[in-house]
Amino acid sequence: MSGNNNISSPARTKEIIQRYGFSFKKSLGQNFLIDQNILDKIVDAAGLDQAAGALEIGPGIGALTERLASAAGAVTAVEIDRRLIPILRDVLASYPHVNIRNDDVLKVNLRELFAEDFAEVERVSVVANLPYYVTTPILMKLLEEKLPLDNIVVMIQKEVAERMAASPGGKEYGSLSIAVQYYSEPELVCIVPRTVFIPQPNVESAVIRLKVRERPPVEVADEKHFFEVVQASFTQRRKTIANNLKARFFPEEGRERLESLLAEAEIEPSRRGETLSLEEYARLSAVLLAAGIV
């Protein structure tokens, strides 16, 4: 495949857009990637081979899909915009192992999709340039449903990627960091300038790899309760953990009971939510749960 014929080359991208009379829908967050080096970095980070499958979300006109088709044994691309389906089927016609689905990934039964489309491969990765307006709901669906995933390699807004990979103590660290790190090990692959897209987005982007964990790094008896405690701790970032938890779990009581439970969990009441590690949140959740605070 010569560089000029790649879907991702600026000339080919423009030619496809013109040939099909395609117009971008801002509401769908459509930004097509036109940089072959970035595409290579995304595909390399996923570690694909012929025994691997790739699920792509929001393929656009197929620039990344084309690379995935060369690297993986089975590719499924889920595209919400039905105007793009004939374009994808046309430009990817020479790849029989690429399956194009016109669907909203947030409404798809992913277990059924995996069973139907990836029965012949040993492992599956999600590889995608995600629409920024639905990044978090899509990633949380992929992680919470505990799918048989190897890893997730996605292009997302740089600021969101930094939050996902943040360590305790920094301003980027929050409930999203904890949720993502509970299910996976995040690693920033590269920062992507806005100039490598048509049209250019208003923000910088980053590629992040989430290595999906076989089991969470902490033991949690009730995941729903654990995440409620985490969310409550970040309700108002400038408030202490004691003040945030009191507002959520002890609105009618004095502080004595809460402070004794925090002491049991070995957490200073004056600390803020962003200073607590995953282990400390697991301990705090366990203490509150044992005390019947739900």
TATA-V97393 format. One record per residue. N is the residue number from 1. RES is the residue in three letters. SS is DSSP state (a for helix, b for strand, c for the rest). OMEGA is omega as a letter, one per 30 degrees, with the letter a starting at -180 (NA if undefined). NEAR is the number of other ideal C-beta (glycine too) atoms within 8 Angstrom. Layout:
n->(N	N)
res->(RES	RES)
ss->(SS	SS)
omega->(OMEGA	OMEGA)
near->(NEAR	NEAR)
This chain:
n->(1	2	3	4	5	6	7	8	9	10	11	12	13	14	15	16	17	18	19	20	21	22	23	24	25	26	27	28	29	30	31	32	33	34	35	36	37	38	39	40	41	42	43	44	45	46	47	48	49	50	51	52	53	54	55	56	57	58	59	60	61	62	63	64	65	66	67	68	69	70	71	72	73	74	75	76	77	78	79	80	81	82	83	84	85	86	87	88	89	90	91	92	93	94	95	96	97	98	99	100	101	102	103	104	105	106	107	108	109	110	111	112	113	114	115	116	117	118	119	120	121	122	123	124	125	126	127	128	129	130	131	132	133	134	135	136	137	138	139	140	141	142	143	144	145	146	147	148	149	150	151	152	153	154	155	156	157	158	159	160	161	162	163	164	165	166	167	168	169	170	171	172	173	174	175	176	177	178	179	180	181	182	183	184	185	186	187	188	189	190	191	192	193	194	195	196	197	198	199	200	201	202	203	204	205	206	207	208	209	210	211	212	213	214	215	216	217	218	219	220	221	222	223	224	225	226	227	228	229	230	231	232	233	234	235	236	237	238	239	240	241	242	243	244	245	246	247	248	249	250	251	252	253	254	255	256	257	258	259	260	261	262	263	264	265	266	267	268	269	270	271	272	273	274	275	276	277	278	279	280	281	282	283	284	285	286	287	288	289	290	291	292	293	294)
res->(MET	SER	GLY	ASN	ASN	ASN	ILE	SER	SER	PRO	ALA	ARG	THR	LYS	GLU	ILE	ILE	GLN	ARG	TYR	GLY	PHE	SER	PHE	LYS	LYS	SER	LEU	GLY	GLN	ASN	PHE	LEU	ILE	ASP	GLN	ASN	ILE	LEU	ASP	LYS	ILE	VAL	ASP	ALA	ALA	GLY	LEU	ASP	GLN	ALA	ALA	GLY	ALA	LEU	GLU	ILE	GLY	PRO	GLY	ILE	GLY	ALA	LEU	THR	GLU	ARG	LEU	ALA	SER	ALA	ALA	GLY	ALA	VAL	THR	ALA	VAL	GLU	ILE	ASP	ARG	ARG	LEU	ILE	PRO	ILE	LEU	ARG	ASP	VAL	LEU	ALA	SER	TYR	PRO	HIS	VAL	ASN	ILE	ARG	ASN	ASP	ASP	VAL	LEU	LYS	VAL	ASN	LEU	ARG	GLU	LEU	PHE	ALA	GLU	ASP	PHE	ALA	GLU	VAL	GLU	ARG	VAL	SER	VAL	VAL	ALA	ASN	LEU	PRO	TYR	TYR	VAL	THR	THR	PRO	ILE	LEU	MET	LYS	LEU	LEU	GLU	GLU	LYS	LEU	PRO	LEU	ASP	ASN	ILE	VAL	VAL	MET	ILE	GLN	LYS	GLU	VAL	ALA	GLU	ARG	MET	ALA	ALA	SER	PRO	GLY	GLY	LYS	GLU	TYR	GLY	SER	LEU	SER	ILE	ALA	VAL	GLN	TYR	TYR	SER	GLU	PRO	GLU	LEU	VAL	CYS	ILE	VAL	PRO	ARG	THR	VAL	PHE	ILE	PRO	GLN	PRO	ASN	VAL	GLU	SER	ALA	VAL	ILE	ARG	LEU	LYS	VAL	ARG	GLU	ARG	PRO	PRO	VAL	GLU	VAL	ALA	ASP	GLU	LYS	HIS	PHE	PHE	GLU	VAL	VAL	GLN	ALA	SER	PHE	THR	GLN	ARG	ARG	LYS	THR	ILE	ALA	ASN	ASN	LEU	LYS	ALA	ARG	PHE	PHE	PRO	GLU	GLU	GLY	ARG	GLU	ARG	LEU	GLU	SER	LEU	LEU	ALA	GLU	ALA	GLU	ILE	GLU	PRO	SER	ARG	ARG	GLY	GLU	THR	LEU	SER	LEU	GLU	GLU	TYR	ALA	ARG	LEU	SER	ALA	VAL	LEU	LEU	ALA	ALA	GLY	ILE	VAL)
ss->(c	c	a	a	a	c	c	c	c	a	a	a	a	a	a	a	a	a	a	c	c	c	c	c	c	a	a	a	c	c	c	b	b	c	c	a	a	a	a	a	a	a	a	a	a	a	c	c	c	c	c	b	b	b	b	b	b	c	c	c	c	c	a	a	a	a	a	a	a	a	a	c	c	b	b	b	b	b	b	c	c	a	a	a	a	a	a	a	a	a	a	c	c	c	c	c	c	b	b	b	b	b	c	c	c	c	c	c	c	a	a	a	a	a	a	a	a	c	c	c	c	c	b	b	b	b	b	b	b	c	c	a	a	a	a	a	a	a	a	a	a	a	a	a	c	c	c	c	b	b	b	b	b	b	b	b	b	a	a	a	a	a	a	a	a	c	c	c	c	c	c	c	c	c	a	a	a	a	a	a	a	a	a	b	b	b	b	b	b	b	b	b	c	a	a	a	b	b	c	c	c	c	c	c	b	b	b	b	b	b	b	b	c	c	c	c	c	c	c	c	c	c	a	a	a	a	a	a	a	a	a	a	a	c	c	c	c	c	c	b	a	a	a	a	a	a	a	a	a	c	c	c	c	c	c	a	a	a	a	a	a	a	a	a	c	c	c	c	c	c	c	b	a	a	a	c	c	a	a	a	a	a	a	a	a	a	a	a	a	a	c	c	c	c)
omega->(a	a	a	a	l	l	a	a	a	a	a	l	a	a	l	a	a	a	a	a	a	l	a	l	a	a	l	l	a	l	a	a	a	a	a	a	l	l	l	a	l	a	l	a	a	l	a	l	a	l	a	l	l	l	l	l	a	a	a	l	l	a	l	l	l	l	l	a	l	a	a	a	l	a	l	l	a	a	a	a	a	l	a	a	l	l	a	a	a	a	a	a	a	l	a	a	l	a	a	l	l	a	l	a	l	l	a	l	a	l	l	l	l	a	a	a	a	a	a	a	a	a	a	l	l	a	a	l	a	l	a	a	l	a	a	l	a	a	a	l	a	a	a	a	l	l	l	a	l	l	l	l	a	l	a	l	a	a	a	l	l	l	a	a	a	l	l	l	a	a	l	a	l	a	l	l	a	a	a	a	l	a	a	l	a	l	l	a	l	l	a	l	a	a	a	l	l	f	a	l	a	a	l	a	l	l	l	l	l	l	a	a	l	l	a	a	l	l	a	a	a	a	a	l	l	a	l	l	l	a	a	a	a	a	l	a	a	l	l	l	a	a	l	a	l	a	a	a	a	a	a	a	l	a	a	a	l	a	l	l	l	l	l	l	l	l	l	a	a	a	l	a	a	l	a	l	l	a	a	l	l	a	l	l	a	l	a	a	l	l	l	l	a	NA)
near->(6	5	7	7	7	12	12	14	12	7	7	12	15	9	8	13	10	7	6	8	5	10	4	6	7	6	4	8	9	10	10	10	14	11	9	9	6	13	13	9	11	16	13	7	10	14	9	11	8	5	7	16	14	16	15	15	11	11	15	12	14	13	15	17	15	15	13	15	12	6	10	13	10	12	15	15	14	14	15	9	9	6	7	12	11	8	13	15	9	7	11	13	6	3	9	3	8	12	9	12	10	7	9	6	11	8	5	11	5	11	8	8	13	11	8	7	11	12	6	5	12	4	9	14	16	14	15	13	10	13	9	11	5	10	13	8	8	12	14	9	11	12	14	7	8	4	9	5	10	9	13	14	15	14	12	13	11	12	9	12	14	11	12	13	10	10	5	8	6	8	4	9	11	12	10	10	13	11	12	13	12	10	11	13	7	13	8	11	11	8	8	13	7	11	5	9	12	10	6	8	9	4	9	10	14	15	16	14	12	16	10	11	9	3	4	8	8	9	5	10	6	8	6	6	12	12	10	10	13	14	9	12	13	12	9	7	8	4	8	9	13	12	9	15	14	12	8	10	9	11	7	3	9	4	10	7	9	14	10	8	12	14	8	7	11	6	12	5	11	5	10	9	12	12	7	12	6	10	8	11	15	12	11	13	14	11	11	13	12	6	7	5	8	6)
